[in-house]
Amino acid sequence: MTHDITVIGSNMMELTTDIDRMPKLGETVSAPSFHMAFGGKGANQAYAAAQLGSSVAMISKVGSDSLGQAYLEHFQQSGIDITGVSVGNQSNGVAPCFIQGNMNSIIVVQGANSELTPDVLDQYTDLIKSSKMVILQQEISLATDYRAIDLAEQFHVPVMLNPAPANDNVDLEHITKCEFYSPNETELGRLTHLPVESIDQIKDAAHSLVDQGVKNVIVTIGSRGSLWVCADHEELIPSYKVNAVDSIGAGDSFVGAFAHYYTNGEDIPTALRHANAYAAVTVTMSGSQTSYPSAAELPQLQEQLGITVDPTQLA
């Protein structure tokens, strides 16, 4: 079976507690509310693309506990192919998050995600080979990402690498094998060791990667939009102005949406405009996956928010 997109990466159960204050060491305090949600950068990106109608496969490790079983069922209900999702020996990855006003503290427990090792990918080469694109992040080991990049190169499948969370020990040789490298401005600065405060600085940093062999750099710059830089072109794609409620998972929604539109035939700037528009909708709602609308829901939500992708700007 062929797929538009295969996502290789993490899944996390988000455990969010609203607190009045953090407890001191050894202290117990009461908290007003708690909720649990499906998250993790890999799973978020897969879910966004599936919501928009792409055929999506996931290669991941869920836990041997009830949370892992719940995530397996969630993948299936979302229409994501779970041929490449196996059960690990540890508990599912979790991200306990404590929210106090507009501040938050997050603890990430890799759990079964740490068992997604390079050799695991060798069991699922058919999924990689039969896809139009492979999406990677850095919530799994870099060694696994590198193995995925090498396999995709072997099968002539383009890779989109979203280098989040940032890691200072990345191998530029593998980045240059990717078709798309998609950091935010902070991650771009970490890799290039260049200033990234202004748009001109971000452009210079992106060009420095292209000069070293990276094919396409797509930088997400929050409310300022997204920047595409390649060897013979640069283009700043403006964002859409909305009243943001929660930006958690917005970057993942952008990646999943771009991959969806691009693998379904749009050129890069057109896919970027549609991805910006999709991400703009998600920040007006709370949560990560809970804020990702389906293809059927999207037109009405965009109309309500006054989001119009200008047809004169599209190829």
NORJO-V716186 format. One record per backbone hydrogen bond with DSSP energy under -0.5 kcal/mol. CO is the residue of the C=O (numbers start at 0). NH is the residue of the N-H. If there is no record, write none. Layout:
# NORJO-V716186
co,nh
CO,NH
CO,NH
This chain:
# NORJO-V716186
co,nh
2,131
3,132
4,56
5,7
5,134
6,8
6,58
7,136
9,42
11,13
11,38
12,14
12,94
13,15
13,36
14,16
14,96
15,34
16,98
17,32
23,26
32,17
34,15
36,13
37,288
38,11
39,43
40,44
41,45
42,46
43,47
44,48
45,49
46,50
47,51
48,53
49,52
50,294
53,55
54,3
54,4
55,80
56,6
57,59
57,83
58,8
59,85
61,87
64,68
65,69
66,70
67,71
68,72
69,73
70,74
71,75
72,76
73,77
74,79
75,78
80,57
81,84
83,59
83,85
85,61
89,63
90,111
92,12
93,108
94,14
95,106
96,16
96,98
97,99
97,104
98,18
98,100
99,102
102,99
104,97
106,95
106,108
107,109
108,93
109,112
110,113
111,114
112,115
114,116
116,119
116,120
117,120
117,121
118,121
119,122
120,123
121,124
123,126
123,127
124,128
125,129
127,130
129,2
131,157
132,5
133,159
134,7
135,161
140,144
141,145
142,146
143,147
144,148
145,149
146,150
147,151
148,152
149,153
150,154
151,156
152,155
155,157
157,133
158,160
158,178
158,179
159,135
159,161
160,162
160,181
161,163
163,137
166,169
169,171
170,173
170,174
171,175
173,176
174,177
177,214
178,215
179,160
179,181
180,182
180,217
182,219
183,187
184,188
185,189
186,190
187,191
188,192
197,201
198,202
199,203
200,204
201,205
202,206
203,207
204,208
205,209
206,210
207,211
208,211
208,213
209,212
215,180
215,217
216,218
216,228
217,219
218,226
219,184
220,223
221,224
224,220
225,236
226,218
226,228
227,234
228,216
229,232
232,229
234,227
234,236
235,237
236,225
239,241
241,243
246,249
248,252
249,253
250,254
251,255
252,256
253,257
254,258
255,259
256,260
257,261
258,262
259,263
260,265
261,264
266,270
267,271
268,272
269,273
270,274
271,275
272,276
273,277
274,278
275,279
276,280
277,281
278,282
280,283
281,284
282,244
282,245
287,290
288,291
290,292
293,297
294,298
296,300
297,301
298,302
299,303
300,304
301,305
301,306
302,305
305,307
307,309
309,312
310,313
